[in-house]
Amino acid sequence: MRRHLRRYIRDHPATNVTDPDLLSSMGVWYATLYVAAEGWFSFQQPDETLDRLRRDRKFRLLKDFRDGFFHVQNEYIGDKLVAFMEVDGSAEWVEDLHREVGATLVRELESQGSPRMADVAELIESLRGPSE
């Protein structure tokens, strides 16, 4: 979703947040990122960087964003979405969280010697398709 969002913004420079394609791409990415991070934290595995990101008030606002995106609201772009998007540095913070959740999950799977890692890597490569 992150790549799709970046590509969409690049290809549609005049777009704004009310654009349904932009909002849906950003919303799915942000909301599912929260779910992935929440899942990691449910295992209570300590990770200094992820713990720092979790303590940031943006993590609570991202939870509200997820709730506002996946649950019916009275407004198309409600307060729960806007509250997160208006915080200074929220886009950079999401990038940091995305990178750290992904890296931490991969490290954990590799440290466990998961035989499925090769399957996951193969699947990812098959999904990449031709270079953009």
PyMOL commands that place a pseudoatom at each C-alpha (Angstrom):
pseudoatom trace, name=CA, resn=MET, resi=1, chain=A, elem=C, hetatm=0, pos=[0.000, 0.000, 0.000]
pseudoatom trace, name=CA, resn=ARG, resi=2, chain=A, elem=C, hetatm=0, pos=[2.885, 2.342, 0.730]
pseudoatom trace, name=CA, resn=ARG, resi=3, chain=A, elem=C, hetatm=0, pos=[4.254, 1.944, -2.791]
pseudoatom trace, name=CA, resn=HIS, resi=4, chain=A, elem=C, hetatm=0, pos=[0.802, 2.335, -4.292]
pseudoatom trace, name=CA, resn=LEU, resi=5, chain=A, elem=C, hetatm=0, pos=[0.255, 5.532, -2.319]
pseudoatom trace, name=CA, resn=ARG, resi=6, chain=A, elem=C, hetatm=0, pos=[3.596, 6.996, -3.367]
pseudoatom trace, name=CA, resn=ARG, resi=7, chain=A, elem=C, hetatm=0, pos=[3.003, 6.092, -7.001]
pseudoatom trace, name=CA, resn=TYR, resi=8, chain=A, elem=C, hetatm=0, pos=[-0.477, 7.596, -6.881]
pseudoatom trace, name=CA, resn=ILE, resi=9, chain=A, elem=C, hetatm=0, pos=[0.780, 10.863, -5.410]
pseudoatom trace, name=CA, resn=ARG, resi=10, chain=A, elem=C, hetatm=0, pos=[3.562, 11.005, -7.992]
pseudoatom trace, name=CA, resn=ASP, resi=11, chain=A, elem=C, hetatm=0, pos=[1.163, 10.378, -10.873]
pseudoatom trace, name=CA, resn=HIS, resi=12, chain=A, elem=C, hetatm=0, pos=[-1.525, 12.766, -9.567]
pseudoatom trace, name=CA, resn=PRO, resi=13, chain=A, elem=C, hetatm=0, pos=[0.331, 15.810, -8.194]
pseudoatom trace, name=CA, resn=ALA, resi=14, chain=A, elem=C, hetatm=0, pos=[-2.815, 17.957, -7.946]
pseudoatom trace, name=CA, resn=THR, resi=15, chain=A, elem=C, hetatm=0, pos=[-4.668, 15.456, -5.739]
pseudoatom trace, name=CA, resn=ASN, resi=16, chain=A, elem=C, hetatm=0, pos=[-5.743, 16.233, -2.197]
pseudoatom trace, name=CA, resn=VAL, resi=17, chain=A, elem=C, hetatm=0, pos=[-6.841, 14.260, 0.823]
pseudoatom trace, name=CA, resn=THR, resi=18, chain=A, elem=C, hetatm=0, pos=[-10.484, 14.191, -0.268]
pseudoatom trace, name=CA, resn=ASP, resi=19, chain=A, elem=C, hetatm=0, pos=[-9.546, 12.078, -3.296]
pseudoatom trace, name=CA, resn=PRO, resi=20, chain=A, elem=C, hetatm=0, pos=[-11.066, 8.630, -2.593]
pseudoatom trace, name=CA, resn=ASP, resi=21, chain=A, elem=C, hetatm=0, pos=[-8.133, 6.753, -4.160]
pseudoatom trace, name=CA, resn=LEU, resi=22, chain=A, elem=C, hetatm=0, pos=[-5.598, 8.668, -2.115]
pseudoatom trace, name=CA, resn=LEU, resi=23, chain=A, elem=C, hetatm=0, pos=[-7.550, 8.311, 1.103]
pseudoatom trace, name=CA, resn=SER, resi=24, chain=A, elem=C, hetatm=0, pos=[-8.206, 4.605, 0.599]
pseudoatom trace, name=CA, resn=SER, resi=25, chain=A, elem=C, hetatm=0, pos=[-4.548, 3.829, -0.138]
pseudoatom trace, name=CA, resn=MET, resi=26, chain=A, elem=C, hetatm=0, pos=[-3.304, 5.857, 2.791]
pseudoatom trace, name=CA, resn=GLY, resi=27, chain=A, elem=C, hetatm=0, pos=[-6.043, 4.577, 5.080]
pseudoatom trace, name=CA, resn=VAL, resi=28, chain=A, elem=C, hetatm=0, pos=[-5.461, 0.900, 4.365]
pseudoatom trace, name=CA, resn=TRP, resi=29, chain=A, elem=C, hetatm=0, pos=[-1.711, 1.282, 4.792]
pseudoatom trace, name=CA, resn=TYR, resi=30, chain=A, elem=C, hetatm=0, pos=[-1.917, 3.270, 8.035]
pseudoatom trace, name=CA, resn=ALA, resi=31, chain=A, elem=C, hetatm=0, pos=[-4.677, 1.148, 9.567]
pseudoatom trace, name=CA, resn=THR, resi=32, chain=A, elem=C, hetatm=0, pos=[-3.093, -2.214, 8.765]
pseudoatom trace, name=CA, resn=LEU, resi=33, chain=A, elem=C, hetatm=0, pos=[0.284, -0.954, 9.939]
pseudoatom trace, name=CA, resn=TYR, resi=34, chain=A, elem=C, hetatm=0, pos=[-1.310, -0.275, 13.314]
pseudoatom trace, name=CA, resn=VAL, resi=35, chain=A, elem=C, hetatm=0, pos=[-2.730, -3.815, 13.344]
pseudoatom trace, name=CA, resn=ALA, resi=36, chain=A, elem=C, hetatm=0, pos=[0.700, -5.310, 12.557]
pseudoatom trace, name=CA, resn=ALA, resi=37, chain=A, elem=C, hetatm=0, pos=[2.393, -3.244, 15.274]
pseudoatom trace, name=CA, resn=GLU, resi=38, chain=A, elem=C, hetatm=0, pos=[-0.342, -4.073, 17.782]
pseudoatom trace, name=CA, resn=GLY, resi=39, chain=A, elem=C, hetatm=0, pos=[0.120, -7.763, 16.978]
pseudoatom trace, name=CA, resn=TRP, resi=40, chain=A, elem=C, hetatm=0, pos=[3.847, -7.517, 17.600]
pseudoatom trace, name=CA, resn=PHE, resi=41, chain=A, elem=C, hetatm=0, pos=[3.325, -5.796, 20.940]
pseudoatom trace, name=CA, resn=SER, resi=42, chain=A, elem=C, hetatm=0, pos=[0.833, -8.468, 22.013]
pseudoatom trace, name=CA, resn=PHE, resi=43, chain=A, elem=C, hetatm=0, pos=[3.775, -10.898, 22.090]
pseudoatom trace, name=CA, resn=GLN, resi=44, chain=A, elem=C, hetatm=0, pos=[5.490, -8.603, 24.612]
pseudoatom trace, name=CA, resn=GLN, resi=45, chain=A, elem=C, hetatm=0, pos=[8.799, -8.921, 22.793]
pseudoatom trace, name=CA, resn=PRO, resi=46, chain=A, elem=C, hetatm=0, pos=[11.046, -6.029, 23.824]
pseudoatom trace, name=CA, resn=ASP, resi=47, chain=A, elem=C, hetatm=0, pos=[12.459, -3.930, 21.014]
pseudoatom trace, name=CA, resn=GLU, resi=48, chain=A, elem=C, hetatm=0, pos=[13.969, -0.567, 21.909]
pseudoatom trace, name=CA, resn=THR, resi=49, chain=A, elem=C, hetatm=0, pos=[13.080, 1.208, 18.669]
pseudoatom trace, name=CA, resn=LEU, resi=50, chain=A, elem=C, hetatm=0, pos=[9.540, -0.147, 18.442]
pseudoatom trace, name=CA, resn=ASP, resi=51, chain=A, elem=C, hetatm=0, pos=[8.958, 0.573, 22.123]
pseudoatom trace, name=CA, resn=ARG, resi=52, chain=A, elem=C, hetatm=0, pos=[10.044, 4.195, 21.560]
pseudoatom trace, name=CA, resn=LEU, resi=53, chain=A, elem=C, hetatm=0, pos=[7.658, 4.511, 18.610]
pseudoatom trace, name=CA, resn=ARG, resi=54, chain=A, elem=C, hetatm=0, pos=[4.879, 2.965, 20.677]
pseudoatom trace, name=CA, resn=ARG, resi=55, chain=A, elem=C, hetatm=0, pos=[5.345, 5.481, 23.492]
pseudoatom trace, name=CA, resn=ASP, resi=56, chain=A, elem=C, hetatm=0, pos=[4.922, 8.368, 21.052]
pseudoatom trace, name=CA, resn=ARG, resi=57, chain=A, elem=C, hetatm=0, pos=[1.424, 9.869, 21.202]
pseudoatom trace, name=CA, resn=LYS, resi=58, chain=A, elem=C, hetatm=0, pos=[1.187, 9.251, 17.450]
pseudoatom trace, name=CA, resn=PHE, resi=59, chain=A, elem=C, hetatm=0, pos=[0.740, 5.540, 18.180]
pseudoatom trace, name=CA, resn=ARG, resi=60, chain=A, elem=C, hetatm=0, pos=[-2.498, 6.254, 20.068]
pseudoatom trace, name=CA, resn=LEU, resi=61, chain=A, elem=C, hetatm=0, pos=[-3.603, 8.597, 17.293]
pseudoatom trace, name=CA, resn=LEU, resi=62, chain=A, elem=C, hetatm=0, pos=[-2.809, 5.888, 14.732]
pseudoatom trace, name=CA, resn=LYS, resi=63, chain=A, elem=C, hetatm=0, pos=[-5.086, 3.521, 16.667]
pseudoatom trace, name=CA, resn=ASP, resi=64, chain=A, elem=C, hetatm=0, pos=[-7.833, 6.137, 16.483]
pseudoatom trace, name=CA, resn=PHE, resi=65, chain=A, elem=C, hetatm=0, pos=[-7.098, 6.528, 12.757]
pseudoatom trace, name=CA, resn=ARG, resi=66, chain=A, elem=C, hetatm=0, pos=[-7.490, 2.766, 12.302]
pseudoatom trace, name=CA, resn=ASP, resi=67, chain=A, elem=C, hetatm=0, pos=[-10.788, 2.841, 14.192]
pseudoatom trace, name=CA, resn=GLY, resi=68, chain=A, elem=C, hetatm=0, pos=[-12.005, 5.815, 12.168]
pseudoatom trace, name=CA, resn=PHE, resi=69, chain=A, elem=C, hetatm=0, pos=[-11.024, 4.187, 8.900]
pseudoatom trace, name=CA, resn=PHE, resi=70, chain=A, elem=C, hetatm=0, pos=[-12.355, 0.667, 9.442]
pseudoatom trace, name=CA, resn=HIS, resi=71, chain=A, elem=C, hetatm=0, pos=[-15.505, 1.549, 11.396]
pseudoatom trace, name=CA, resn=VAL, resi=72, chain=A, elem=C, hetatm=0, pos=[-18.452, 3.507, 10.028]
pseudoatom trace, name=CA, resn=GLN, resi=73, chain=A, elem=C, hetatm=0, pos=[-18.239, 7.198, 10.891]
pseudoatom trace, name=CA, resn=ASN, resi=74, chain=A, elem=C, hetatm=0, pos=[-20.666, 10.059, 10.448]
pseudoatom trace, name=CA, resn=GLU, resi=75, chain=A, elem=C, hetatm=0, pos=[-18.219, 11.928, 8.218]
pseudoatom trace, name=CA, resn=TYR, resi=76, chain=A, elem=C, hetatm=0, pos=[-16.208, 10.736, 5.217]
pseudoatom trace, name=CA, resn=ILE, resi=77, chain=A, elem=C, hetatm=0, pos=[-13.072, 12.309, 6.662]
pseudoatom trace, name=CA, resn=GLY, resi=78, chain=A, elem=C, hetatm=0, pos=[-13.772, 12.345, 10.373]
pseudoatom trace, name=CA, resn=ASP, resi=79, chain=A, elem=C, hetatm=0, pos=[-11.893, 13.689, 13.348]
pseudoatom trace, name=CA, resn=LYS, resi=80, chain=A, elem=C, hetatm=0, pos=[-10.054, 10.413, 13.972]
pseudoatom trace, name=CA, resn=LEU, resi=81, chain=A, elem=C, hetatm=0, pos=[-8.434, 10.569, 10.536]
pseudoatom trace, name=CA, resn=VAL, resi=82, chain=A, elem=C, hetatm=0, pos=[-7.715, 14.268, 10.643]
pseudoatom trace, name=CA, resn=ALA, resi=83, chain=A, elem=C, hetatm=0, pos=[-6.234, 14.193, 14.162]
pseudoatom trace, name=CA, resn=PHE, resi=84, chain=A, elem=C, hetatm=0, pos=[-3.452, 11.866, 13.050]
pseudoatom trace, name=CA, resn=MET, resi=85, chain=A, elem=C, hetatm=0, pos=[-2.805, 13.536, 9.701]
pseudoatom trace, name=CA, resn=GLU, resi=86, chain=A, elem=C, hetatm=0, pos=[-2.511, 16.987, 11.293]
pseudoatom trace, name=CA, resn=VAL, resi=87, chain=A, elem=C, hetatm=0, pos=[0.231, 16.041, 13.760]
pseudoatom trace, name=CA, resn=ASP, resi=88, chain=A, elem=C, hetatm=0, pos=[3.617, 17.381, 12.728]
pseudoatom trace, name=CA, resn=GLY, resi=89, chain=A, elem=C, hetatm=0, pos=[5.851, 14.580, 11.526]
pseudoatom trace, name=CA, resn=SER, resi=90, chain=A, elem=C, hetatm=0, pos=[3.106, 11.953, 11.316]
pseudoatom trace, name=CA, resn=ALA, resi=91, chain=A, elem=C, hetatm=0, pos=[4.040, 10.875, 7.773]
pseudoatom trace, name=CA, resn=GLU, resi=92, chain=A, elem=C, hetatm=0, pos=[7.706, 10.435, 8.725]
pseudoatom trace, name=CA, resn=TRP, resi=93, chain=A, elem=C, hetatm=0, pos=[6.707, 8.635, 11.913]
pseudoatom trace, name=CA, resn=VAL, resi=94, chain=A, elem=C, hetatm=0, pos=[4.555, 6.187, 9.903]
pseudoatom trace, name=CA, resn=GLU, resi=95, chain=A, elem=C, hetatm=0, pos=[7.524, 5.491, 7.633]
pseudoatom trace, name=CA, resn=ASP, resi=96, chain=A, elem=C, hetatm=0, pos=[9.679, 4.792, 10.702]
pseudoatom trace, name=CA, resn=LEU, resi=97, chain=A, elem=C, hetatm=0, pos=[7.060, 2.492, 12.201]
pseudoatom trace, name=CA, resn=HIS, resi=98, chain=A, elem=C, hetatm=0, pos=[6.606, 0.670, 8.883]
pseudoatom trace, name=CA, resn=ARG, resi=99, chain=A, elem=C, hetatm=0, pos=[10.338, 0.120, 8.489]
pseudoatom trace, name=CA, resn=GLU, resi=100, chain=A, elem=C, hetatm=0, pos=[10.840, -1.009, 12.089]
pseudoatom trace, name=CA, resn=VAL, resi=101, chain=A, elem=C, hetatm=0, pos=[7.852, -3.368, 12.254]
pseudoatom trace, name=CA, resn=GLY, resi=102, chain=A, elem=C, hetatm=0, pos=[8.951, -5.017, 9.010]
pseudoatom trace, name=CA, resn=ALA, resi=103, chain=A, elem=C, hetatm=0, pos=[12.602, -5.319, 10.032]
pseudoatom trace, name=CA, resn=THR, resi=104, chain=A, elem=C, hetatm=0, pos=[11.715, -6.617, 13.490]
pseudoatom trace, name=CA, resn=LEU, resi=105, chain=A, elem=C, hetatm=0, pos=[9.342, -9.263, 12.168]
pseudoatom trace, name=CA, resn=VAL, resi=106, chain=A, elem=C, hetatm=0, pos=[11.904, -10.468, 9.623]
pseudoatom trace, name=CA, resn=ARG, resi=107, chain=A, elem=C, hetatm=0, pos=[14.655, -10.591, 12.285]
pseudoatom trace, name=CA, resn=GLU, resi=108, chain=A, elem=C, hetatm=0, pos=[12.395, -12.572, 14.583]
pseudoatom trace, name=CA, resn=LEU, resi=109, chain=A, elem=C, hetatm=0, pos=[11.455, -15.079, 11.885]
pseudoatom trace, name=CA, resn=GLU, resi=110, chain=A, elem=C, hetatm=0, pos=[15.092, -15.475, 10.842]
pseudoatom trace, name=CA, resn=SER, resi=111, chain=A, elem=C, hetatm=0, pos=[16.256, -15.918, 14.448]
pseudoatom trace, name=CA, resn=GLN, resi=112, chain=A, elem=C, hetatm=0, pos=[13.728, -18.719, 14.876]
pseudoatom trace, name=CA, resn=GLY, resi=113, chain=A, elem=C, hetatm=0, pos=[15.086, -20.405, 11.779]
pseudoatom trace, name=CA, resn=SER, resi=114, chain=A, elem=C, hetatm=0, pos=[11.629, -20.348, 10.278]
pseudoatom trace, name=CA, resn=PRO, resi=115, chain=A, elem=C, hetatm=0, pos=[11.533, -22.696, 7.279]
pseudoatom trace, name=CA, resn=ARG, resi=116, chain=A, elem=C, hetatm=0, pos=[8.724, -20.541, 5.873]
pseudoatom trace, name=CA, resn=MET, resi=117, chain=A, elem=C, hetatm=0, pos=[11.009, -17.531, 5.289]
pseudoatom trace, name=CA, resn=ALA, resi=118, chain=A, elem=C, hetatm=0, pos=[12.120, -18.963, 1.947]
pseudoatom trace, name=CA, resn=ASP, resi=119, chain=A, elem=C, hetatm=0, pos=[8.472, -19.404, 0.963]
pseudoatom trace, name=CA, resn=VAL, resi=120, chain=A, elem=C, hetatm=0, pos=[7.687, -15.823, 1.942]
pseudoatom trace, name=CA, resn=ALA, resi=121, chain=A, elem=C, hetatm=0, pos=[10.699, -14.484, 0.039]
pseudoatom trace, name=CA, resn=GLU, resi=122, chain=A, elem=C, hetatm=0, pos=[9.666, -16.459, -3.044]
pseudoatom trace, name=CA, resn=LEU, resi=123, chain=A, elem=C, hetatm=0, pos=[6.104, -15.174, -2.814]
pseudoatom trace, name=CA, resn=ILE, resi=124, chain=A, elem=C, hetatm=0, pos=[7.292, -11.574, -2.482]
pseudoatom trace, name=CA, resn=GLU, resi=125, chain=A, elem=C, hetatm=0, pos=[9.525, -11.934, -5.528]
pseudoatom trace, name=CA, resn=SER, resi=126, chain=A, elem=C, hetatm=0, pos=[6.662, -13.410, -7.553]
pseudoatom trace, name=CA, resn=LEU, resi=127, chain=A, elem=C, hetatm=0, pos=[4.454, -10.456, -6.602]
pseudoatom trace, name=CA, resn=ARG, resi=128, chain=A, elem=C, hetatm=0, pos=[7.032, -7.883, -7.609]
pseudoatom trace, name=CA, resn=GLY, resi=129, chain=A, elem=C, hetatm=0, pos=[6.516, -8.584, -11.266]
pseudoatom trace, name=CA, resn=PRO, resi=130, chain=A, elem=C, hetatm=0, pos=[8.363, -6.454, -13.810]
pseudoatom trace, name=CA, resn=SER, resi=131, chain=A, elem=C, hetatm=0, pos=[10.292, -3.463, -12.524]
pseudoatom trace, name=CA, resn=GLU, resi=132, chain=A, elem=C, hetatm=0, pos=[8.351, -0.227, -12.322]
for i in range(1, 132): cmd.bond("trace and resi %d" % i, "trace and resi %d" % (i + 1))
show_as sticks, trace
zoom trace
